[in-house]
Amino acid sequence: MSTWKKKAFGPMLMVCLAAPVIANCGGGLGGIPGAGNLPGGGSGACPNMSNPDEIAAFDWAGNYKVDAKVDGQLKAGLGAAADLQALAGSLDADLKTACGGMVTDLGGAADFKNGEDACKAAAKIIGEVKGKLGAKLKLVVDAEPPKCSASLDIVADCAAKCDVSASGGSAKVECEPGKLQGECSAQCEGRCDVSGGMKCEGTCSGKCDAQMTGSCGGTCDGKCDGKAFKGSCAGKCDGKCDAEVKGSCGGSCSGSCELKAKAECKGTCSGSCSVEMKAPKCTGTVTPPKVSADCKAKCDAHASAKAECTPAHVVVRIEGGADVALQGKLKLTLDKNLPLLLKVALGMADRAKATAEGVGVVVSGAQAAVQGAVSASPVTGAQLGACVSAPLKGAVDAAASVKASVSVSVNVSASASASGSGGAATK
């Protein structure tokens, strides 16, 4: 295991505060006697609900007369809610860009309210284009998926702040074995992502400046499936390729190299390093120190919202279409937009879904805490509800958005990678 340190106002009010997802309760409670003069009322004490740091620093106990447990539940639930909404917005923006780009490139009108709508339109227009290209269309997509990672330092810092038992030397964060990512000053074992080029004794996904053997996303100058050839090769290219490749490279590989053995990596190493990595991140499961469930969910959400991804490398090979110009448009848009789409469909999918589920639990705890505050002190509790009900509802909406984004991105990826006959040809 790899480690790193670092009762008074009636049933409607109760429904609004205990289950803001169900009831549309508005943003304020000005009609309740005395509510406008209490902390948090109107322009009073209520932090910026989109800023997890402000939420964590806010004195909920002092402003709303709640105990330390409720203070912690509110900080965890609202902080997680803010981060989940940021994550949902980021995924949605990626899909609007990628899927909207496909629609525009293929002649459609791209004016969508969200990424889900854009991707549904993309799947539809891709299907129409394939229908025009005919049953003889052969489409093969070779993709090196992106590696999306959570910073271990961010998780450690978050855990130390939200649970005092995790501070100091006990703030150890563990990463799933073989899933570390960072700067390796010695020998890397796994995958090396480098922009400046390197000798790749393994599989190169990216650009190769010399002889290559494998998939070529552009013009293959040499042999295609063993025959002398120059052009678009849907099979195995042996020669020079002027675009993205996936295979062996006899020269310098710029992109991603899946190493056969330990080697120097002057870029981002994903796997393991013979010395301690710098700026460590984890592409797999992150286990924080032993902290409360609320703290863990908050830190998971915080790390996911700030996750970083190495780019996907995509080789699109296409031939046999009835319309050469339209076939070229399809290839160009897949070359351009599939990498960003795969960031959501493959790179962030598991992490995003797990985060959405975890935040749902901690938000439920915060909602229960608000309900308890209303029962204990109706006026103060009502004002607390006016402050927090909208962001807690926003978290539930964000969780649904995250799940929808992942689902639709997977559907479009599959559609984009299927041949004209309808059979998937992705490798």
Secondary structure, DSSP 8 states (H G I E B T S, - for coil): -EEE----SHHHHHHHHH-TTTS---S--TTSTTGGGSTTSTTSS---TT-HHHHHHS-HHHHH---HHHHHHHHHHHHHHHHHHHHHHHHHHHHHHHHHHHHHHTT-----SSHHHHHHHHHHHHHHHHHHH-TT-EEEEEEE--EEEEEHHHHHHHHHHH-GGG-GGG--EEE-TT-EEEE-SSEEEEEEEEEEEEE-SEEEEEEESS-EEEEESSEEEEEETTEEEEEE-SS-EEEEESS-EEEEESSEEEEEEEESS-EE-SSEEEEEESS--EEEEESS-EE-SS--HHHHHHHHHHHHHT-EEE--EEEEEEE--S-HHHHHHHHHHHHHHHHHHHIIIIISHHHHHHHHHHHHHHHHHHHHHHHHHHHH-HHHHHHHHHHHHHHHHHHHHHHHHHHHHHHHHHHHHHHHTB-TTS-B---
